Amino acid sequence: MRFIQLDTDCEGPLALNDNAFELCRDFLKPQGDRFFRQVSRYEDYLVEVAKQEGYNAGATLKLILPFLKAQGLTNARIEEYCRKTVALVPSAAEAYAFLHSRKFPLFEISTSYCQFAEAVGAKLGFDRDHILCTNLDLDRYHLSSAEAQELQRLREEIAAAPAIELTAGAASVADLSGPTQEAIGLLDRVFGEQLPAMKNGALFAEVNPLAGPNKAKAVSDSLTNTGLSLADTMYVGDSITDVEAFEAVRAGGGLSISFNGNLAAVRAAEVVVVADCAWPIALLASIFQLWGKEGVLEMAIPETRAKSRALVLPEEVIEPVMMGLDGRNFNLYLSKGTNRDQLAKEGVAMQAKLRGEAVAAQG
């Protein structure tokens, strides 16, 4: 049996939440949900259209922080909120209890704030030093009442601005509609001029979300912890924040899996899972442990699935996994050579079914 490790994203593969969206929705009232969507779409503009240096997928998590601080959030309040609101993917507790019993390392590699990532990890039995996430210490920063009032005014202005709508193929702000240009101009001023000039701007500048290249580095750090190689690694993700991690694992001979992923994840991963529970990850990890990457790819090919070596997994594996999958919806595909747009539609639809339309829409 091979030595392997499983590295997995948090929101999507483990938890149904979009924690940053929920924090804005529940604490930045009124219109905290619209405020978050505006900032998230502005991030998309910075990354995809402006290609602004220093911004990667996941930047929304730092852009919203001064506004959360202005609303009086503290480390303790966020920790309490996260503990109370964690919603796990169906059967995740049972599937990950089984995976822990397989005696190989499990890592949670998450763009989420540490308060949420640790709350999820605690529910699923992850070692604390196996949780790599976005460090956040709101209590380090002081905010005057005058700055808090100004941030509230700016938040209301952002929420009231025209919706940011990005046009496919847009190469610059000039390619976007007039209302979208107006909204982007506002957010450029807020995040490019006004926030950096505030004492509280350090909070916005110093937090470094664990996404994109930082996730790929976190995978490397997890391997330093275990002494294993990329070829021994199975990485599970679902969004654009996982693309660099997918690419690093693939380049090193490991296995990359999109779990109910969007188009960016489907394009970057080798294997695509669309499922309404966490047990398929337990199945594929068990196959990977016993038969290697080739065994998982064999299982994903329709022509060979009926002859797959997965059918001869040992009883201590096949019995709990098959019981967990009984009555569940589970589809497995190879990304290469398939209609990736369709696979992404299936993944996003499953996300909406499990997580609700509002959370799934955040991508």
N, C-alpha and C positions, 0 to 999 in steps of 0.2 A: 504494500500500500504506500502511495506517495505522500511525501510531506508537502502540504499545501497551506495557503491561508486565504481567507475570504475578507476582502475589503468592500464595504458597502456604503453608499450614500444613505442619508437619513430620511429626509422628507421625500416621500414617494415610495421607495422600497421598504422602509420601516414604519414610517408614520404618515398619517393622512393629513396632517396639518401643513399649512404654510404659516409658520410662526410669525414672521415679520409682518405679513399681511394682517394676521389676526391681532397682533399688538396694535397696529395702526387703527384697525377697525374698532377695537374695543376701548382704546384709551384716547385716541385723537378725535373725539367727537366734537361737533358733527362732521360728517363727510370724511372720516378717516379712511374709509375704503376707497373713495375716489382719490383722495390725496395719494395713497399708496400706488394706485394704478397710474397716476400721472408721473410719479417719480420713477416707477418701474419702466414705463414707456420712454421716459427721458433717458434712462440707462440704456435701453435698446438703441436709441438714437446715437448716444455717445459711442457705443461699441460697434454698431453695425453700419452706421452712416458716416458719422464724423471720424470714427476710428481714432478717438482722442487718446493720447498716451496717458498711461496710468489708470485707465478704466478697463476692467474686464467684466465678464458676466458675473453677477453677484454684487455689483457696486451699490445697488439699492440699499443693501444692509447697512452701509456706512452713511449714505445720503439721508436716511430717515432719522438717524440717531439724535442729532440736536433737538429735533422736534419731540421725540420721546422724552428726552431729558427735560425739556421745557414743560412737559406735562406732569412732571414730578416723579417719573419712574426712577427706581433705584434698583440695585442688584437684587435686593431681597424681594421687592415687589415682582420683578420679572421672574425670579426663581419660583416664587409661590404660584404665579399665573401659569408658568410652564408645567409645573407638577400637576396642576388641576386640569389642564386642558389637553394634555397628551392624548391623542387618539391613534392607536396602532393599526397597521394594516391587518385585516382579518387573519387570524391564526398565526400572527407573527410571534406571539409569546410561546406557543407550542413548537413552531418550526425552529425558532432560535434556541429553545431549550434542547431540542434534538441535536442541532448543530453543535452546541457546546459539548454534548456527549460524545461527539466524534473526535474530540481531543485535538483539534487544530485551531490556530489563532484566528480570532474574529476581530476586525477593526471597523469602527464607525468613522467614516471620513465625511464630514458635513460642513456645508456652507453656513448652517444655522449658528446662531449665537450659542456660546457654550452653555448657557443656562438651559436652553431647550435640548441641545444635543445630549447633555448629561442626564436630563430627565428621561429621555427616550432610552438611552443606554442603561440606566438604572433599572428600568422596567424589563429590559431584555437580557440582563445579566452580563453586559460588557464590562470588562475591567476598565477602571477610570483612565489608566494610561494607554488604553487602546481606543480612546475617543479623541479624534483630532478634529478641531472645529474652529470657528471664529471667536477669538478671545474678546470678551467685552467686560469692561469694568467701569460702569457709569459713575460709580461713587468717587472716582479719581478726579472728576471734573466739577468745577464750581460754575454756577449759572446765576447771574444777577436777576432780580425781578424785572429790570428794564429789558434785558435780553430775552427773558422768557416771554414777555408781552410782544416784543418784536417778532419772535419766532412764531408765536401764535398768529400774528397778523400775516406773516409770510405764508404760513400753512394754509390759511383761509384763502389767500390770493391764488396759490397754486391749485387748490381744489376748485376754485371758481373759474380758472382759465379754460379756454377751449380744449377739448380732448386732443391728445397727441395721437395722430394717425400716420403711421409710416407707410410710404408707398413702396411696393416691391420694386427693386432695382434702383432706388434712390441713391445717388452718390454724394449728395450734399444737401444742405438745408434748403437750397434754392429749388430743389426738385419736389419739395413738399408743399402742401396747401397753405394758403395764407393764414387760416386759423391755427394750424399746427406750427407754422413759423412764429406766430405771436406767442404761443405757449412756450416754445423752446427758447425764445428770446428772454422770457420771464425767468425760466429756470436757469438759463446761462447766467443771468445777473445774480440770482439768489445763490447758486452754488459756486460761481466763479468769482464773485465780487463781495457780496454782502456777508455770507457765512465766514469766508476766510478772514474778514476784517473783525469779526467778533472774537472775544476771549474764548468763547465756547467753540470756535472754529477748530481748535486742537482735536476735539472729539471727532469731528468730521474727517480731519486729516490723518489721524493716527490709527484708526481702526482699519485693519487689513483683512477683508473677507477671504475665507478659505474657499476659493473657487478658481476655475480655470487652471493656470499654471501652478497656483498654490495647492490645488488638489493633486496634481501630478507629483509635486514635491512631497506631499503628505503620504502618498503611496510609497515613495522612496524611503521616507522616514519610517514607515511601518515595517519595511523590509530590513532596515537597519536594526530595528527592535528584535526581529525574529531570526535574522541571518539567512532568510530564504531569498529567492530571486524572483524577478518578474515572471519568469516561466512557471513559477509555482503559484502564481496569484490569479485569483478570480475576482474581478471588479464588477460591481453592480451599480448602475446609475440610471437616471431617467431624464436628464435635461442638458442644456447647453453648458451648465457649470461643470459637467462631468467629461466634456469632450477631450480635454488634454489628458485626463487620467485614462480614459479609454485608449487614446492613441499611444500613451507610454506603455501601457500593459500589452497592447497588441504588438508593439515594436519589440518588446522583450520576450515575446512568445507565450504570454499569458492569455487568459480568457476574459473577454469583455462582453458584458450582458446588459442590454437595455431592458428595464422592467417597467412596463406601461409607459414607455418613453415617448417624448416628442420627436419631431423630425431630426433635430440635431443629434439626439441620442441614438436614434435608429441608424442614421448614416455613419456614426462613429463606432458603434458596437459591431461585434461579429454575430452574436446570437440575440434574438429578440423574443422576449417573453411578454405575453399579454395574459393577465391572470387576475382573479378576484381574491387571491389569498397569497400568503408568503411561502407556502409549501413548495412551489416549483423551484425556488432558490435552494431549498434544502435538497431536493432531488438532484439538481444539476451540480451542486457542490459535492454530493456523495459520488456522483458519476466521475466528476473531475478528480476526486481523491483516489478513486479506484482505477479508472481507465485513462485519466489524463484528458487534455483538451480534445484529443481525437475522439474520445468516447462521447463527449458532449456534442461535438459537431456531427457525429454519426447519428446521434439521437435526434438532431434538428433537421436532418435530411429526410423528407417524406418517403423517398424510395427505399431507404434503409432502416426506417424507424422500427418496422416490424421485426427486423433481424438484429436490432441493436443489442449490444452487450449489456445495456442497462436492464434488460429483461432478466438478467441473471445476477443482479445485485444480491448480496447476502440478505437473509431473512431479517436480521436486526435492522437493516436499512429499509428494505422494500415494504415491510409491514407497516411501520408508523407513517412512512411517506404516502403510501397508497391510501391508508385510512384518512390522512389529512387532506388528500386530494379528492376523496370521494364526494361526489355531488358538486364539485367546484368547476368553474370555467377556467381552462388552461390551454393556451395555444403557444406553440413553439415554432420559431422560424429561423432560418439563416438570413442575415441581412443582405449579403451579396446575392445578386441575381434575382431579387424579389422586388415587388412594387413597394418601395420604401414609403412613398406617400400614403399608401393604403395602410401599411403597418403602423405608421405614425397616427393615422386617424383612429385606428383600433385602440392604440395605446392611450391616446388622449380621451377617447370615449370611455374607456375603462377608468381612467383617472377621475373623470367627471362622475361616473357612477359611484365610485368608492369615496371620493373626497368632497363631492358637491361641486356644482358649476362654478361658484364664486372662487373657491380655492384652486380648482383645476385651471381656471382661466388665467391664473397668474403665471403659468408655464413652469 
